[in-house]
Amino acid sequence: MIKAIITGSTGMVGNSILLECLESVDVESVLVINRKSIRMNHPKLKEIIVPDFSKISNYENELKEYNSLFLSLGSLTTISPKKYEHINFTIPLAVAKSVLNANPDCSVCYVSGAGADSSEKSKIMQLRIKGKTENALLGLGFKSAYMFRPTIILPDKIGKLKFLYKIFYSIIKPLNPILKALNLAVTSEQMGRAMINAVKNQDSKNILETKDIKDIIELSQM
């Protein structure tokens, strides 16, 4: 049975991963790590509040007895390279290291993005840093590690999104069927299901593009 630690559950993708885990018969328990409470009660759910994720190592005793880490941390916003790297590399790595220290037989799933550059030489900062984060996670020594690279993640519900995201997703909504058919998009709900299935089945692929994410879901339904 999966005992999952989830980060980013206050965001669109992380929240969908959480909801999928709470509904899944394959998930026994869930620990969410947040800066602020999600104010949710569920028999499977436990929450710890960590105001500064760079100090996550101080909470390692509370991270014990879990076997999966679903990392949905980071920023899509174009900010200074130093800050972007801190949010999208330093913080995810700090969390991953602490979880692995507490649970040596743990698997990790990381929400990366299409085009992440494994060579770490891309002129595009975001792709270079995403690739750097992937490489670091793959090299930490997790039981299994899966880098999810969706092109577009479509929200299951637009209502709870921030204003600018609501506008963006409302504009592209008519294109959703086409994006899905071309394997350019998955829903946030599908991301959660795919992560559960990857860990459950110990998938052989480490790098999962949009089509791979869909395939993991479809194979589990056969």
C-alpha positions in Angstrom: 0.0 0.0 0.0 1.1 3.5 -0.7 1.8 5.9 2.1 2.3 9.3 0.4 3.8 12.6 1.3 2.5 15.4 -0.9 3.9 18.9 -1.3 2.1 21.8 -3.1 -1.4 20.6 -2.1 -2.6 24.2 -1.9 -2.0 24.5 -5.7 -4.0 23.3 -8.6 -1.9 20.2 -9.4 -0.9 19.3 -5.9 -4.5 19.6 -4.7 -5.7 17.2 -7.4 -3.0 14.7 -6.5 -4.1 14.9 -2.9 -7.8 14.3 -3.8 -6.8 11.3 -6.0 -4.8 9.8 -3.2 -7.6 10.3 -0.7 -10.0 8.5 -3.0 -7.6 5.7 -4.1 -7.9 2.2 -2.6 -4.2 1.9 -3.3 -3.3 4.7 -0.9 -3.3 4.0 2.8 -2.3 7.3 4.3 -1.3 10.8 3.2 0.9 13.5 4.8 0.7 17.0 3.3 3.5 19.5 3.9 2.3 23.1 3.6 3.2 26.6 4.6 -0.4 27.2 5.4 -3.2 24.8 6.3 -5.5 23.3 3.7 -8.2 23.0 6.4 -9.3 19.6 5.3 -10.3 16.6 7.4 -10.1 13.0 6.2 -9.3 9.7 8.0 -6.3 9.2 5.7 -5.0 12.7 6.0 -2.3 14.3 8.3 -0.8 17.7 7.8 2.3 19.4 9.0 3.0 23.2 8.7 6.5 24.2 7.6 6.8 28.0 7.3 10.3 27.7 5.7 10.8 24.7 3.5 14.6 25.3 3.5 14.5 24.1 7.1 12.5 20.9 6.4 15.3 18.8 7.9 14.1 19.9 11.3 10.9 17.9 10.7 12.4 14.6 9.7 10.9 12.7 12.6 7.4 13.6 11.4 8.2 12.4 7.9 8.9 8.8 8.9 7.0 5.7 7.8 6.0 6.9 4.3 7.0 5.2 1.0 6.2 7.8 -1.7 6.9 11.4 -2.2 4.7 13.4 -4.7 6.6 16.6 -5.3 4.5 19.4 -6.8 6.6 22.4 -5.9 7.7 25.4 -7.9 6.8 28.5 -9.8 5.8 29.0 -13.4 6.3 32.8 -13.1 9.3 34.3 -14.8 11.3 35.8 -12.0 15.0 36.4 -11.3 17.2 33.4 -12.1 18.4 33.2 -8.5 14.9 33.2 -7.1 13.6 30.8 -9.7 16.4 28.3 -8.9 15.7 28.6 -5.2 12.0 27.8 -5.7 12.4 25.2 -8.4 15.6 23.5 -7.4 16.9 24.2 -3.9 13.5 23.8 -2.1 12.4 20.6 -3.9 15.8 19.1 -3.3 15.8 20.0 0.4 12.4 18.3 0.7 13.4 15.2 -1.2 16.6 14.8 0.8 14.8 15.0 4.1 12.0 12.6 3.0 14.7 10.1 1.8 16.7 10.4 5.0 13.5 9.6 6.9 12.4 6.8 4.5 15.3 5.1 2.7 13.0 2.8 0.7 11.0 5.7 -0.8 9.9 6.5 -4.3 9.5 10.0 -5.7 7.3 11.6 -8.4 8.2 15.1 -9.5 6.0 17.5 -11.5 8.5 18.9 -14.0 7.4 20.1 -17.4 7.8 19.5 -21.2 11.1 20.4 -22.6 13.0 20.1 -19.3 16.7 19.9 -20.4 18.6 17.0 -19.0 21.8 18.3 -20.4 21.4 21.5 -18.2 22.7 23.6 -21.1 19.6 25.1 -22.5 19.6 28.9 -23.0 16.1 28.9 -21.5 16.5 29.3 -17.8 13.3 27.5 -16.8 14.1 24.4 -18.9 17.7 24.3 -17.7 16.7 24.4 -14.0 13.9 21.9 -14.4 16.5 19.5 -16.0 18.9 20.2 -13.2 16.2 19.3 -10.6 15.3 16.2 -12.4 18.9 15.0 -12.6 19.5 15.7 -8.9 16.3 13.8 -7.9 17.3 10.8 -10.1 20.7 10.8 -8.5 19.6 10.9 -4.8 19.1 7.1 -4.5 15.3 6.8 -4.3 13.9 3.3 -4.7 12.3 4.7 -7.9 12.1 8.2 -9.4 9.6 9.5 -12.0 9.9 12.8 -13.7 6.5 13.9 -15.1 6.8 16.3 -18.1 3.3 17.3 -19.1 3.0 19.9 -21.9 -0.1 21.4 -20.4 -2.0 20.5 -17.3 -5.7 21.4 -17.5 -7.5 22.1 -14.2 -10.5 19.9 -13.3 -12.2 23.0 -11.9 -11.5 26.6 -12.9 -13.4 28.2 -10.1 -10.6 28.0 -7.4 -7.8 29.3 -9.6 -6.1 32.6 -9.4 -7.6 35.4 -11.6 -4.9 35.3 -14.4 -5.0 31.5 -14.6 -8.8 31.6 -14.8 -8.5 33.9 -17.8 -5.9 31.7 -19.5 -7.8 28.4 -19.0 -11.1 30.0 -20.0 -9.5 31.2 -23.3 -8.0 27.8 -24.2 -11.1 25.7 -23.0 -12.5 25.3 -26.6 -9.2 23.8 -27.6 -9.1 21.2 -24.7 -10.4 18.3 -26.8 -7.8 19.0 -29.5 -5.0 19.3 -27.0 -6.0 16.0 -25.4 -6.3 14.2 -28.7 -2.8 15.4 -29.8 -1.3 14.3 -26.4 -0.5 17.8 -25.5 -2.5 18.0 -22.3 -3.5 16.0 -19.3 -5.9 17.0 -16.5 -4.7 17.6 -13.0 -6.8 14.7 -11.9 -5.0 12.4 -14.4 -1.6 13.6 -13.0 -2.7 12.3 -9.6 -3.8 9.0 -11.0 -0.7 8.5 -13.0 1.6 9.2 -10.1 -0.2 6.6 -8.0 0.0 4.0 -10.8 3.7 4.7 -11.4 4.6 4.0 -7.8 2.2 1.1 -7.5 3.5 -0.7 -10.6 7.1 0.5 -10.3 7.1 1.7 -13.9 10.3 1.2 -15.8 10.4 4.7 -17.4 11.9 7.5 -15.4 11.1 10.3 -17.8 7.3 10.5 -18.5 6.1 12.8 -21.3 2.4 13.7 -21.8 1.6 10.5 -23.8 3.5 8.3 -21.2 1.4 9.8 -18.5 -1.8 8.9 -20.3 -0.4 5.4 -21.1 0.1 4.7 -17.4 -3.5 5.5 -16.7 -4.8 3.4 -19.6 -2.7 0.4 -18.7 -4.1 0.3 -15.2 -7.6 0.3 -16.6 -7.1 -2.7 -18.9 
